[in-house]
Amino acid sequence: MEALLEPLFVFKLNPVFTSKNPYVMFPSKPQLIPTCCAVTPSPSPLLPQDPDKNSLQLSPERTRDRRKVVRIAWEKLLRWSRSWRSRAKTDVLERTKKVVVLGGGSFGTAMAAHIANRKDQMEVSILVRDPAVCRSINENHCNYKYFPDHKLPENVIATSDARTALLRADYCLHAVPVQFSTSFLKEIAEHVDPGLPFISLSKGLELNTLRMMSQIIPQALKNPRQPFIALSGPSFALELMNKLPTAMVVASKDRKLAGAVQQLLSCSHLRISTSRDVTGVEIAGALKNVLAIAAGIVEGMNLGNNSMAALVAQGCSEIRWLATKMGAKPATITGLSGTGDIMLTCFVNLSRNKTVGVRLGSGEKLEDILGSMNQVAEGVSTAGAVIALAQKYNVKMPVLTAVAQIMDSELTPKKAVLELMSLPQVEEV
């Protein structure tokens, strides 16, 4: 009885290849075929079959060839590395007797500990204003305010006396926030040796003058020839203290000086590259803090991962537009001090600037956020300076301008999102 209910005819699509690509099939018209004659066609050798475990495996010969290619490439890399290390100089570290760090914040403390660990006989002096921090470092070998659970090396000492800190120093690490740097440097200028190399750890733009640290330091010290190096890259202070591996870049117009600082700082868990693009390294370091606030706002508003990626990509383009107009190299913006630092600051919750953005996006007021923080979020003060600089160079920066508007309480995060999404659809550049 069941056989009588089966249809006498079935529709079969007869495949006919009309494309040059064998994997593209255009069927002909359906043909009416008697059920008794209907036969399931055998798989065509031209069509891709459903992959199974066996079909995805390479033959033993091809597997051996592939592994050999990878092994040879790795061995070449190691030979190059050993050859390079054998020629690397160590004289800078050997002759450096003293390094001074200006500022006892989290990053200044982390860098002081890093350098002190490079050589036990080296004196590392931190110039601090807070007497309690000074006592904490000298008596308990820790910075109770930022790293209460991390013991500092015995050769790290703290002082509040500029003359004592700077006396006979071979290198100076400047870790004072940008907005306070001019006044601070003017106070200590009389104790600074005119040949003392300044390694700037500070990132940002001076609000009223739009100056970068490479301009602030020599002008505040009244010495246009003061040796200057900018240090930047993905480097949270806490992870430096924990000796987790990372890479940074030192930039100086003096190639020999950049090489010397590379020797001083590099070790098994910190790679240091050199660059002569001081403008690119500094401007990327300044603008990424503003972009991090925008990224935090996206997270605080729960706008999703797509929004986050799109916003950061747009922000990277805006940074590149301005930096190249100022003479920076595009390669710098895609390097450690650009993309490397941007990714870290925008995507990781240890970022102070991102934290400000998250709280703004969650509905908190800026003054309440800043009042509850014990560290400076440079992006807050830098935002307005960035837009002034963009106007000077005639560069449109929608995302970073929106952040500046939010910092000035002229725009709410929700309104900023609506306005940015309503901008004209243009060609990507």
LOBA-155950 format. One record per residue (C-alpha): x, y, z. Coordinates in Angstrom, 2 decimals. Each point is the difference from the previous one (the first is absolute). Example, Ala and Ser with C-alpha at 12.3 -4.5 7.8 and 13.67 -1.06 7.14 Angstrom:
// LOBA-155950
[r [12.30; -4.50; 7.80]],
[r [1.37; 3.44; -0.66]],
//
This chain:
// LOBA-155950
[r [0.00; 0.00; 0.00]],
[r [2.86; 2.38; 0.89]],
[r [1.56; -0.63; -3.43]],
[r [-3.22; 1.16; -1.67]],
[r [0.27; 3.34; 1.82]],
[r [3.45; 0.79; -1.40]],
[r [0.02; 2.63; -2.80]],
[r [0.37; -1.33; -3.49]],
[r [2.21; 2.87; -1.01]],
[r [2.61; 2.11; 1.80]],
[r [1.74; 3.21; -0.92]],
[r [3.79; -0.30; -0.43]],
[r [2.31; 2.94; -0.63]],
[r [2.35; -1.01; -2.75]],
[r [3.24; 1.93; 0.64]],
[r [1.44; 1.74; -3.00]],
[r [3.29; 1.93; 0.28]],
[r [-0.18; 3.33; -1.79]],
[r [2.74; 1.82; 1.93]],
[r [3.72; -0.01; -0.59]],
[r [0.44; -0.57; 3.73]],
[r [-0.61; -3.74; 0.64]],
[r [-1.23; 0.82; 3.50]],
[r [-2.84; 2.19; -1.25]],
[r [-3.04; -1.95; -1.21]],
[r [-3.07; 1.26; -1.85]],
[r [-2.76; -2.65; -0.18]],
[r [-2.02; -0.54; -3.18]],
[r [-3.79; -0.15; 0.03]],
[r [-1.49; -2.69; 2.25]],
[r [-0.65; -3.24; -1.82]],
[r [-2.92; -2.32; 0.74]],
[r [1.47; -3.46; 0.51]],
[r [-1.96; -3.15; 0.86]],
[r [0.67; -1.18; 3.54]],
[r [1.00; -3.41; -1.18]],
[r [2.67; 1.55; -2.18]],
[r [1.25; 2.58; 2.48]],
[r [3.59; -0.65; 0.90]],
[r [2.07; 2.02; 2.42]],
[r [2.95; 1.23; -2.04]],
[r [3.48; -0.86; 1.26]],
[r [2.02; 2.94; 1.36]],
[r [1.70; 1.99; -2.69]],
[r [3.79; 0.12; 0.24]],
[r [-0.23; 3.71; -0.84]],
[r [-2.02; 0.89; 3.10]],
[r [1.54; 0.40; 3.47]],
[r [-1.05; -2.84; 2.24]],
[r [-0.85; 0.28; 3.67]],
[r [3.36; 0.02; 1.78]],
[r [0.67; -2.71; 2.48]],
[r [2.86; -0.47; 2.41]],
[r [2.09; -2.04; -2.42]],
[r [-0.38; 2.37; -2.94]],
[r [1.33; 2.93; 2.05]],
[r [3.22; -1.78; 0.92]],
[r [3.12; 0.51; -2.09]],
[r [1.93; -2.94; -1.28]],
[r [3.00; -1.01; 2.15]],
[r [2.38; 1.30; -2.66]],
[r [-1.66; 3.43; -0.15]],
[r [-0.15; 0.19; 3.80]],
[r [3.74; -0.67; 0.22]],
[r [0.70; 2.64; -2.65]],
[r [-2.10; 2.59; 1.79]],
[r [1.65; -0.65; 3.35]],
[r [3.43; 0.19; -1.60]],
[r [-0.77; 3.43; -1.49]],
[r [-1.20; 1.30; 3.38]],
[r [3.01; -1.47; 1.83]],
[r [2.48; 1.53; -2.45]],
[r [-1.69; 3.42; 0.27]],
[r [0.15; -0.15; 3.81]],
[r [3.66; -1.09; 0.00]],
[r [0.91; 2.89; -2.31]],
[r [-1.72; 2.40; 2.38]],
[r [1.91; -1.36; 2.97]],
[r [3.34; 0.18; -1.84]],
[r [-0.69; 3.62; -0.91]],
[r [-0.93; 0.73; 3.63]],
[r [3.16; -1.60; 1.39]],
[r [2.16; 1.83; -2.51]],
[r [-1.61; 3.31; 0.89]],
[r [0.33; -0.57; 3.75]],
[r [3.66; -0.88; -0.35]],
[r [0.64; 3.44; -1.48]],
[r [-2.22; 1.87; 2.45]],
[r [1.79; 2.50; 2.20]],
[r [-0.37; 0.12; 3.77]],
[r [2.28; 2.91; 0.77]],
[r [-2.87; 2.42; 0.78]],
[r [-1.31; -2.12; 2.85]],
[r [3.52; -0.61; 1.29]],
[r [0.92; 3.68; 0.24]],
[r [-3.37; 1.27; 1.28]],
[r [0.30; 0.72; 3.69]],
[r [-3.15; 1.98; 0.75]],
[r [-3.47; 0.55; -1.48]],
[r [-2.52; 2.49; 1.33]],
[r [-3.77; -0.33; -0.40]],
[r [-2.07; 3.16; 0.26]],
[r [-3.38; -0.88; 1.51]],
[r [-1.06; -2.82; 2.28]],
[r [-3.21; -1.05; -1.75]],
[r [-0.78; -3.53; -1.12]],
[r [1.94; 0.03; -3.27]],
[r [2.95; 1.94; 1.40]],
[r [0.26; -2.49; 2.85]],
[r [-0.26; -2.99; -2.36]],
[r [2.75; 1.36; -2.26]],
[r [2.20; 0.77; 3.01]],
[r [-0.37; -3.61; 1.15]],
[r [0.70; -1.28; -3.50]],
[r [3.24; 1.96; -0.39]],
[r [1.14; -0.83; 3.53]],
[r [-0.41; -3.70; -0.77]],
[r [2.31; 0.38; -2.99]],
[r [3.02; 0.61; 2.22]],
[r [0.31; -0.34; 3.77]],
[r [2.82; 2.54; 0.24]],
[r [-2.01; 2.74; -1.73]],
[r [-1.65; 2.69; 2.11]],
[r [-3.56; 0.78; -1.04]],
[r [-1.35; 3.14; 1.64]],
[r [-3.68; 0.96; -0.13]],
[r [-0.84; 3.67; 0.51]],
[r [-3.39; 0.18; 1.76]],
[r [-2.04; 2.75; 1.63]],
[r [-2.01; -2.11; 2.45]],
[r [1.98; -0.54; 3.25]],
[r [-2.04; -3.11; 0.78]],
[r [0.91; -1.62; -3.32]],
[r [3.63; 0.95; 0.58]],
[r [0.03; -1.71; 3.41]],
[r [-1.84; -3.03; -1.37]],
[r [2.63; -0.55; -2.70]],
[r [3.02; 0.59; 2.25]],
[r [-1.21; -1.84; 3.11]],
[r [-2.25; -2.76; -1.37]],
[r [1.32; -0.27; -3.58]],
[r [-3.45; 0.41; -1.53]],
[r [-2.17; 2.79; -1.37]],
[r [-2.97; -0.41; 2.34]],
[r [-2.26; 2.16; -2.17]],
[r [0.32; -1.94; -3.26]],
[r [1.80; -3.30; 0.68]],
[r [-0.43; -0.90; 3.66]],
[r [0.51; -3.72; -0.72]],
[r [3.12; 0.35; -2.16]],
[r [3.42; 0.27; 1.57]],
[r [2.35; 2.40; -1.74]],
[r [3.69; -0.84; -0.55]],
[r [2.37; 1.08; 2.75]],
[r [1.78; 2.43; -2.33]],
[r [-3.16; 2.10; -0.50]],
[r [-0.04; 3.02; 2.29]],
[r [-2.36; 2.95; 0.24]],
[r [0.62; 3.66; 0.77]],
[r [-1.89; 3.28; -0.07]],
[r [3.16; 2.00; -0.67]],
[r [0.55; 0.71; -3.70]],
[r [3.68; 0.76; 0.35]],
[r [0.71; -3.29; 1.75]],
[r [-2.06; -1.98; -2.52]],
[r [1.63; 1.54; -3.09]],
[r [3.58; 0.14; 1.24]],
[r [2.31; -2.04; -2.28]],
[r [-2.94; -1.71; -1.75]],
[r [0.79; -1.68; -3.33]],
[r [-3.62; -0.16; -1.21]],
[r [-3.25; 1.64; 1.05]],
[r [-3.45; -1.60; -0.41]],
[r [-2.74; 2.64; -0.03]],
[r [-3.26; -1.44; 1.37]],
[r [-1.83; 3.19; 1.03]],
[r [-3.46; 0.50; -1.59]],
[r [0.15; 2.27; -3.05]],
[r [-2.21; 2.75; 1.40]],
[r [2.31; 0.46; 3.01]],
[r [3.32; -0.48; -1.79]],
[r [0.83; 3.61; -0.91]],
[r [-0.32; 1.35; 3.55]],
[r [1.77; -3.04; 1.46]],
[r [2.95; 0.23; -2.40]],
[r [0.44; 3.73; 0.57]],
[r [0.34; -0.67; 3.73]],
[r [2.82; -2.52; -0.45]],
[r [1.69; 1.54; -3.07]],
[r [2.98; 1.35; 1.94]],
[r [0.96; -3.54; 1.06]],
[r [-0.22; -1.58; -3.47]],
[r [3.23; -0.64; -1.87]],
[r [-0.30; 1.35; -3.58]],
[r [1.22; -3.33; -1.39]],
[r [-2.32; -2.23; 2.06]],
[r [-2.16; -2.14; -2.32]],
[r [-3.72; 0.27; 0.80]],
[r [-2.07; -3.12; -0.70]],
[r [-3.64; 1.09; -0.06]],
[r [-2.59; -2.43; 1.34]],
[r [-2.75; 2.64; -0.05]],
[r [-2.67; -0.11; -2.71]],
[r [-2.24; 2.88; -0.98]],
[r [-0.20; 3.55; -1.27]],
[r [0.28; 3.15; 2.08]],
[r [-3.48; 1.47; 0.05]],
[r [0.63; 3.67; -0.73]],
[r [3.11; -0.24; -2.18]],
[r [-0.65; -3.34; -1.83]],
[r [3.64; -0.89; 0.66]],
[r [1.33; -3.56; 0.25]],
[r [2.62; -1.08; 2.53]],
[r [2.78; 0.33; -2.59]],
[r [-0.82; 3.72; -0.03]],
[r [-0.91; 0.46; 3.68]],
[r [3.21; -1.43; 1.49]],
[r [2.62; 2.07; -1.89]],
[r [-2.07; 3.17; 0.26]],
[r [-0.70; -0.37; 3.72]],
[r [3.69; -0.72; 0.66]],
[r [1.03; 2.84; -2.35]],
[r [2.31; -2.35; -1.85]],
[r [-1.01; -0.72; -3.61]],
[r [2.73; -2.65; -0.19]],
[r [-1.11; -2.03; 3.00]],
[r [0.24; -3.64; -1.18]],
[r [-3.51; -1.44; -0.38]],
[r [-1.44; -3.50; -0.45]],
[r [-3.68; -1.01; -0.06]],
[r [-0.91; -3.42; 1.40]],
[r [-3.34; -1.52; -0.98]],
[r [-1.78; -3.26; -0.72]],
[r [-2.39; -2.49; 1.62]],
[r [1.14; 0.05; 3.61]],
[r [-2.32; -0.03; 3.00]],
[r [1.96; 0.76; 3.15]],
[r [-1.36; -2.99; 1.93]],
[r [1.12; -2.45; -2.67]],
[r [3.46; 1.60; -0.12]],
[r [0.25; -0.47; 3.75]],
[r [-0.92; -3.66; -0.47]],
[r [2.70; -0.35; -2.70]],
[r [-2.45; -1.15; -2.65]],
[r [1.39; 0.19; -3.56]],
[r [-0.74; 2.99; -2.23]],
[r [1.63; 2.25; -2.59]],
[r [0.44; 3.77; -0.18]],
[r [1.69; 2.57; -2.23]],
[r [2.45; 2.80; 0.78]],
[r [-0.01; 2.93; -2.42]],
[r [2.69; 2.61; -0.39]],
[r [1.39; 2.08; -2.82]],
[r [3.40; -1.08; 1.30]],
[r [0.40; -3.59; -1.22]],
[r [2.96; -0.65; 2.32]],
[r [-1.94; 1.20; 3.03]],
[r [-2.99; -2.19; -0.90]],
[r [2.35; -2.99; -0.23]],
[r [1.48; 0.78; 3.41]],
[r [-3.43; 0.16; 1.65]],
[r [-0.91; -3.23; -1.76]],
[r [2.96; -1.65; 1.71]],
[r [-0.91; 1.50; 3.34]],
[r [-3.61; -1.20; 0.01]],
[r [-0.17; -3.24; -1.99]],
[r [0.04; -3.35; 1.80]],
[r [-1.48; -3.49; -0.24]],
[r [-3.57; 1.23; 0.62]],
[r [0.19; 3.41; -1.68]],
[r [0.86; 0.46; -3.66]],
[r [0.97; 3.51; -1.06]],
[r [-0.14; 1.17; -3.61]],
[r [1.43; 3.32; -1.17]],
[r [-1.49; 2.72; -2.17]],
[r [0.87; 3.47; -1.21]],
[r [-3.67; 0.98; -0.37]],
[r [-0.41; 1.94; 3.24]],
[r [-3.13; 1.79; -1.23]],
[r [-1.74; -3.23; -0.96]],
[r [0.79; -1.72; 3.30]],
[r [-1.11; 2.99; 2.07]],
[r [-3.19; 0.86; -1.88]],
[r [-1.14; -3.63; -0.02]],
[r [0.64; -0.23; 3.73]],
[r [-1.99; 3.16; 0.65]],
[r [-3.01; -0.74; -2.20]],
[r [-0.44; -3.63; 1.03]],
[r [-1.05; 1.18; 3.47]],
[r [-2.89; 1.98; -1.49]],
[r [-1.01; -2.96; -2.15]],
[r [0.06; -2.24; 3.07]],
[r [-2.64; 2.22; 1.63]],
[r [-2.20; -0.49; -3.07]],
[r [0.53; -3.76; 0.19]],
[r [-0.97; 0.05; 3.66]],
[r [-3.18; 1.90; -0.79]],
[r [-0.98; -2.68; -2.53]],
[r [0.53; -2.69; 2.63]],
[r [-1.83; 1.97; 2.68]],
[r [-3.02; 0.41; -2.29]],
[r [0.04; -3.73; -0.88]],
[r [0.11; 0.71; -3.72]],
[r [1.67; -3.32; -0.81]],
[r [3.17; -1.31; -1.54]],
[r [-0.79; 1.13; -3.54]],
[r [-0.32; 3.59; 1.17]],
[r [3.22; -0.22; 1.95]],
[r [2.00; -1.32; -2.95]],
[r [-1.52; 2.54; -2.41]],
[r [0.67; 2.91; 2.35]],
[r [3.62; -0.95; 0.71]],
[r [0.67; -0.51; -3.71]],
[r [-1.43; 3.45; -0.76]],
[r [2.04; 1.49; 2.83]],
[r [3.19; -1.57; -1.34]],
[r [-0.68; 1.60; -3.37]],
[r [-0.52; 3.40; 1.63]],
[r [3.29; -0.30; 1.89]],
[r [1.77; -0.94; -3.23]],
[r [-1.54; 2.95; -1.88]],
[r [1.24; 2.54; 2.54]],
[r [3.37; -1.63; 0.66]],
[r [0.96; -0.17; -3.68]],
[r [-1.07; 3.62; -0.49]],
[r [2.44; 0.87; 2.78]],
[r [2.81; -1.88; -1.74]],
[r [-0.22; -3.40; 1.68]],
[r [0.61; -3.23; -1.88]],
[r [-3.06; -2.25; -0.60]],
[r [2.09; -3.01; 1.07]],
[r [0.39; 1.53; 3.47]],
[r [-3.77; 0.20; 0.43]],
[r [-0.35; -3.71; -0.80]],
[r [2.91; -0.93; 2.27]],
[r [0.50; -0.49; 3.73]],
[r [-0.59; 3.61; 1.02]],
[r [-3.08; 0.23; -2.21]],
[r [-2.10; -3.09; -0.57]],
[r [1.74; -1.90; 2.79]],
[r [-0.74; 2.58; 2.67]],
[r [-3.46; 0.75; -1.43]],
[r [-1.11; -3.64; 0.24]],
[r [1.23; -0.28; 3.56]],
[r [-1.59; 3.23; 1.18]],
[r [-3.33; -0.49; -1.78]],
[r [-0.64; -3.67; 0.66]],
[r [1.37; -0.63; 3.51]],
[r [-1.70; 1.10; 3.20]],
[r [3.27; 0.95; 1.77]],
[r [-0.02; 3.20; -2.08]],
[r [-0.76; 3.15; 2.01]],
[r [-1.34; 1.81; -3.05]],
[r [-2.26; -2.87; -1.00]],
[r [-1.30; -0.15; 3.57]],
[r [-1.04; 3.64; -0.26]],
[r [-1.88; -0.82; -3.22]],
[r [-1.73; -3.06; 1.46]],
[r [-1.29; 2.03; 2.92]],
[r [-1.12; 2.83; -2.27]],
[r [-1.84; -2.48; -2.21]],
[r [-1.66; -1.45; 3.10]],
[r [-1.43; 3.41; 0.87]],
[r [2.44; 1.41; 2.58]],
[r [1.06; 3.65; -0.04]],
[r [3.55; 0.87; -0.99]],
[r [0.75; 2.02; 3.14]],
[r [-1.08; -2.92; 2.21]],
[r [2.18; -2.41; -1.98]],
[r [3.10; 2.17; 0.17]],
[r [-0.56; 0.72; 3.69]],
[r [0.07; -3.72; 0.80]],
[r [3.23; -0.78; -1.91]],
[r [3.49; 0.07; 1.53]],
[r [1.76; 0.06; -3.39]],
[r [-0.08; 2.43; -2.92]],
[r [-1.95; -0.97; -3.14]],
[r [1.91; 2.06; -2.57]],
[r [-2.68; -0.43; -2.67]],
[r [-2.43; 2.25; 1.90]],
[r [2.20; 3.08; -0.25]],
[r [1.52; -0.97; -3.34]],
[r [-3.35; -0.25; -1.85]],
[r [-0.47; 3.75; -0.44]],
[r [3.62; 0.49; -1.05]],
[r [-0.31; -2.75; -2.59]],
[r [-2.92; 1.72; -1.69]],
[r [1.79; 3.35; -0.01]],
[r [2.97; -1.72; -1.62]],
[r [-2.27; -1.66; -2.56]],
[r [-1.48; 3.38; -0.95]],
[r [3.51; 1.42; -0.36]],
[r [0.84; -2.73; -2.54]],
[r [-3.48; -0.02; -1.57]],
[r [-0.78; -3.62; 0.88]],
[r [-3.51; -1.26; 0.75]],
[r [-0.12; -2.34; 3.02]],
[r [-3.64; -0.95; 0.72]],
[r [0.55; -2.55; 2.78]],
[r [2.64; 1.97; 1.92]],
[r [-1.98; 3.24; -0.42]],
[r [-3.03; -1.72; 1.51]],
[r [2.10; -1.03; 3.02]],
[r [1.15; 3.61; 0.46]],
[r [-3.63; 1.15; -0.12]],
[r [-0.93; -2.54; 2.66]],
[r [2.94; 1.13; 2.17]],
[r [-1.33; 3.57; -0.26]],
[r [-3.53; -1.18; 0.94]],
[r [-1.28; 1.30; -3.34]],
[r [-1.12; -3.44; -1.15]],
[r [-1.34; -3.14; 1.65]],
[r [1.42; -3.39; -0.94]],
[r [-3.37; -1.10; -1.41]],
[r [-0.34; 3.11; -2.15]],
[r [3.61; -0.38; -1.19]],
[r [-0.72; -3.53; -1.25]],
[r [-3.08; 1.18; -1.91]],
[r [1.89; 2.88; -1.60]],
[r [2.99; -2.16; -0.99]],
[r [-2.26; -2.62; -1.57]],
[r [-1.76; 2.74; -1.99]],
[r [3.17; 1.34; -1.63]],
[r [0.16; -0.21; -3.83]],
[r [0.94; -3.39; -1.47]],
[r [3.38; 0.58; -1.65]],
[r [2.81; -1.93; -1.63]],
[r [2.47; -1.56; 2.43]],
[r [3.42; 1.71; 0.03]],
//
